[in-house]
Amino acid sequence: MNVEFSDRELEDLRQIAKERGTSMKALVREAAAADIARHRALQEGAEAFRRFFQGHAEEFAAAFPDDERSTAGEGRAA
């Protein structure tokens, strides 16, 4: 895999790698791994929220009746 960076990005990557005492390759790999982990965590969090919301839908509907969608497909009144 080839990844292209601007001159400024390369300069920044070199500086960060130097400050951390690591290679640019390791720095980029760590950044990618961190992004993958963050993405997975967000997916898991969203799924947990969906399950929670679905499990408590009636409570939310009772607590926030103005936010309920119309069952006739008309949408909310403005």
Number of C-alpha atoms within 10 A of each C-alpha: 2 4 5 7 10 8 9 9 11 13 12 12 18 16 13 15 17 13 9 11 10 12 14 17 11 11 18 14 12 12 12 12 12 12 12 12 12 12 12 12 12 12 12 12 12 12 12 12 12 13 12 11 13 12 11 11 13 11 12 14 13 11 11 10 10 10 13 13 13 10 7 6 7 8 11 10 8 3
